[in-house]
Amino acid sequence: MSTPQPQTHQQAAPAPNWQPAPGTTYTSPIPITRTHLGHALASEWTKIKSVRSTMWTLGVFLLLVVGIGFLVAVNTSDNDYADVPYTIPAFFGLILGQICLITLGVLVVSSEYGTGMIRTTFTASPQRHRVLTAKLMIFFAVAFVVSALAIAFVGLVTSGLHGGSSEVSWAGTVVKGSLYVSLLGVLALAVGSMLRHSAGAITAMLGLVLVPAILPAFLMISDSLRTVGEKMMEYNAPNALARIFEIDSESGTGGPQLGLLAGLTAAAIVGAYVLLERRDV
């Protein structure tokens, strides 16, 4: 019988400690590109156009503004537009349609917190302020363009139905009306960034829009609170839109109301930036 040979275990030789030759540096074959705001804008544009909530909310918004506007235009006469712009029918749709933009503004940011995807976003783009800036810019652009197209379309349809004989310019109402509802949506986005909760942010925004429209009826009962009630009625969202669409030309064209909303939106955006940098994800 043959004697079994003892097995020997060979150890792999350690890999040499590779170092570049003196005086040379290592260059990665992977191209390195410095990130900038354009990359964040492209990312946010991809997000907002690929989620179902955007299509649903904007679809309902267009249905309300155009649909209600068409119904109002059909049930009015040529004489109704003697001293008012042809975009008046769009006002009635915007009263409800603004809720869609408020909802979308909140969901643009709060949905990422709800699913936890915001961690991935901030890992890919550690500059948090850049992400929020991109969200604000993309959302405002989408909301303004969609609103302007809807209001302008209603104005064109109304003008065609009623002869286009009115000499009142309605281009300003398209711009200011779109700007007002878009700023409401941006304000909702900032509130959503601060609260990080969809239901809470939407509820807060609905309260901000609806309470000033309802509360003046109770405040004006008291003589001491009548002034507060009158101011609240003057600056609430429905009356602000009514002034922008020049339903009553003697009450102004909505400039102060638009300025107040712009100020509130700017303050909310500042608060969103501050909290974004101070809090953990």
C-alpha positions in Angstrom: 0.0 0.0 0.0 1.1 3.4 -0.8 1.6 5.9 1.9 -0.7 9.0 1.5 1.2 12.1 1.0 0.6 15.0 3.4 -1.5 17.9 1.9 0.2 21.2 1.8 -1.7 24.5 1.8 -0.3 27.2 -0.3 -1.0 30.8 0.7 -1.6 33.3 -2.0 1.2 35.9 -2.2 0.1 39.3 -1.0 -0.8 41.8 -3.7 1.9 44.3 -4.2 1.3 47.7 -2.8 0.8 49.6 -6.1 1.7 53.2 -6.1 2.0 55.6 -9.0 5.5 56.4 -10.2 7.1 59.3 -8.5 6.0 62.6 -10.0 2.8 61.2 -11.6 -0.8 61.3 -10.4 -3.7 58.9 -10.9 -6.4 60.0 -13.3 -9.8 58.2 -13.1 -11.3 57.0 -16.4 -14.7 58.0 -15.1 -15.5 61.6 -16.2 -16.2 63.9 -13.3 -18.6 66.8 -13.8 -19.3 69.5 -11.3 -23.0 69.5 -10.4 -25.0 72.7 -10.7 -28.5 74.0 -10.6 -29.3 72.7 -14.1 -28.9 69.1 -12.9 -31.3 69.7 -10.1 -33.8 71.3 -12.4 -33.6 68.4 -14.8 -34.1 66.0 -11.9 -37.2 67.8 -10.6 -38.6 68.2 -14.1 -38.3 64.4 -14.5 -40.0 63.8 -11.2 -42.9 66.2 -11.7 -43.8 65.0 -15.2 -43.5 61.3 -14.4 -45.8 61.0 -11.3 -49.5 60.4 -11.6 -50.4 63.1 -9.1 -49.2 65.8 -11.5 -51.4 64.5 -14.3 -54.4 64.1 -12.1 -54.3 67.4 -10.4 -53.5 69.4 -13.5 -56.1 67.5 -15.4 -58.8 68.3 -12.8 -57.6 71.9 -12.8 -58.0 72.3 -16.5 -61.4 70.6 -16.4 -62.6 73.0 -13.7 -61.3 76.2 -15.3 -62.1 75.4 -18.9 -65.3 73.4 -18.2 -66.9 75.9 -15.8 -65.6 78.8 -17.9 -67.3 77.4 -21.0 -70.6 76.8 -19.1 -70.5 80.4 -17.9 -69.7 81.8 -21.3 -72.5 79.9 -23.0 -75.0 81.2 -20.5 -74.1 84.8 -20.8 -74.9 87.4 -23.4 -72.9 89.9 -25.4 -74.1 92.8 -23.2 -72.5 91.2 -20.2 -69.1 92.0 -21.5 -69.5 95.6 -22.3 -67.2 96.8 -19.5 -65.6 93.6 -18.3 -62.9 91.3 -19.8 -63.7 88.1 -21.7 -61.8 86.1 -19.1 -64.5 86.6 -16.5 -65.8 83.0 -17.0 -62.4 81.6 -16.0 -62.7 83.3 -12.6 -65.5 80.9 -11.6 -63.4 77.9 -12.5 -60.3 79.2 -10.6 -62.2 79.5 -7.4 -62.2 75.7 -7.3 -59.2 75.1 -9.5 -56.8 76.9 -7.1 -57.3 74.0 -4.7 -55.7 71.6 -7.3 -52.6 73.8 -7.5 -52.4 74.0 -3.7 -52.6 70.2 -3.5 -50.0 69.7 -6.2 -47.6 72.2 -4.6 -47.8 70.3 -1.3 -47.3 66.9 -3.0 -44.2 68.1 -4.9 -42.2 68.0 -1.7 -44.2 66.2 0.9 -44.6 63.0 -1.1 -40.8 62.5 -1.1 -40.8 62.8 2.7 -43.7 60.4 3.0 -42.0 57.7 0.9 -38.5 58.3 2.2 -37.2 59.1 -1.3 -36.0 62.5 0.0 -33.0 60.7 1.5 -32.0 59.5 -2.0 -32.5 63.0 -3.4 -30.3 64.6 -0.7 -27.7 61.9 -1.1 -27.5 62.6 -4.9 -27.6 66.3 -4.2 -26.2 67.2 -0.8 -26.9 70.9 -1.4 -30.4 70.9 0.0 -31.0 74.5 -0.9 -30.4 73.7 -4.5 -33.0 70.9 -4.4 -35.6 73.2 -2.9 -34.8 76.0 -5.4 -35.2 73.6 -8.3 -38.6 72.4 -6.9 -39.8 75.9 -6.5 -38.7 77.0 -10.0 -40.1 73.9 -11.8 -43.4 74.0 -10.0 -43.9 77.7 -10.5 -43.1 77.4 -14.2 -45.6 74.5 -14.7 -48.3 76.1 -12.7 -48.0 79.5 -14.4 -47.9 78.1 -17.9 -50.9 75.8 -17.3 -52.9 78.5 -15.6 -52.2 81.1 -18.3 -53.1 78.7 -21.1 -56.4 77.7 -19.4 -57.4 81.4 -18.7 -56.4 82.5 -22.2 -58.3 79.7 -23.8 -61.5 80.6 -21.8 -61.0 84.2 -22.9 -60.6 83.2 -26.6 -63.7 81.0 -26.5 -65.8 83.7 -24.7 -64.6 86.3 -27.2 -65.6 84.0 -30.1 -69.0 83.3 -28.6 -69.9 86.9 -28.0 -68.6 88.6 -31.0 -65.3 90.1 -29.6 -66.9 93.5 -29.5 -65.6 94.4 -26.0 -62.9 97.0 -25.9 -61.7 95.9 -22.4 -58.2 94.4 -22.5 -58.0 91.0 -20.9 -54.3 90.2 -21.3 -53.6 91.6 -17.9 -56.1 89.3 -16.2 -54.4 86.3 -17.8 -51.0 87.2 -16.4 -52.2 88.4 -12.9 -54.7 85.5 -12.5 -52.1 82.9 -13.4 -49.5 84.6 -11.1 -51.9 84.6 -8.2 -52.9 81.0 -8.3 -49.3 80.0 -9.0 -48.1 81.9 -6.0 -50.7 80.1 -3.9 -49.2 76.8 -5.1 -45.7 77.9 -4.3 -46.8 79.0 -0.9 -48.3 75.5 -0.4 -44.9 74.0 -1.5 -43.1 76.0 1.1 -45.6 75.0 3.8 -45.2 71.4 2.7 -41.4 71.6 3.0 -41.8 73.0 6.5 -44.4 70.5 7.8 -43.2 67.5 5.8 -46.7 66.0 5.9 -49.1 66.0 3.0 -52.4 66.0 5.0 -51.2 68.6 7.5 -49.9 70.9 4.8 -53.0 70.7 2.6 -55.2 71.3 5.6 -53.2 74.3 6.7 -53.4 75.8 3.2 -57.1 75.1 2.8 -57.6 76.9 6.2 -55.5 79.8 4.9 -57.7 80.1 1.8 -61.2 79.3 3.2 -61.1 80.8 6.8 -60.5 84.4 5.6 -63.5 83.9 3.2 -65.9 82.7 5.9 -64.8 84.4 9.1 -65.6 88.1 8.1 -69.3 87.3 8.1 -69.0 86.6 11.9 -66.4 89.3 12.7 -68.5 92.1 11.1 -71.3 91.4 13.6 -69.2 93.1 16.2 -68.5 96.8 15.8 -65.1 96.4 17.5 -64.1 93.7 15.0 -65.7 95.2 11.9 -62.5 96.7 10.6 -60.7 93.4 10.9 -63.5 91.7 9.1 -63.6 94.2 6.3 -59.8 93.9 5.7 -60.0 90.1 5.8 -62.8 90.2 3.2 -60.9 92.6 1.0 -57.8 90.4 0.9 -59.1 86.9 0.9 -58.5 84.7 -2.1 -61.9 84.8 -3.8 -62.2 88.6 -3.5 -58.6 89.0 -4.6 -59.3 86.9 -7.8 -62.5 88.9 -8.3 -60.5 92.2 -8.3 -57.8 90.7 -10.6 -60.5 89.8 -13.1 -62.1 93.3 -12.7 -65.5 92.1 -11.8 -65.9 95.4 -10.1 -63.6 98.0 -11.8 -64.2 100.5 -9.0 -62.6 98.2 -6.4 -59.2 98.0 -8.1 -57.3 95.5 -10.2 -55.9 93.3 -7.4 -52.5 94.8 -7.1 -52.4 95.1 -3.2 -53.8 91.5 -2.9 -51.2 90.1 -5.2 -48.5 92.0 -3.3 -49.7 90.6 0.0 -49.6 87.0 -1.3 -46.2 87.6 -2.8 -44.9 88.8 0.6 -46.5 85.8 2.4 -45.0 83.4 -0.1 -41.5 85.0 0.2 -41.7 84.7 4.0 -42.7 81.1 3.8 -39.9 80.3 1.3 -37.3 81.8 3.7 -38.7 79.7 6.6 -38.5 76.6 4.4 -34.9 77.2 3.6 -34.0 77.8 7.2 -35.7 74.7 8.5 -34.3 72.6 5.6 -30.8 73.3 6.7 -31.3 73.0 10.4 -33.3 69.7 10.6 -32.3 66.2 9.8 -34.0 64.4 6.9 
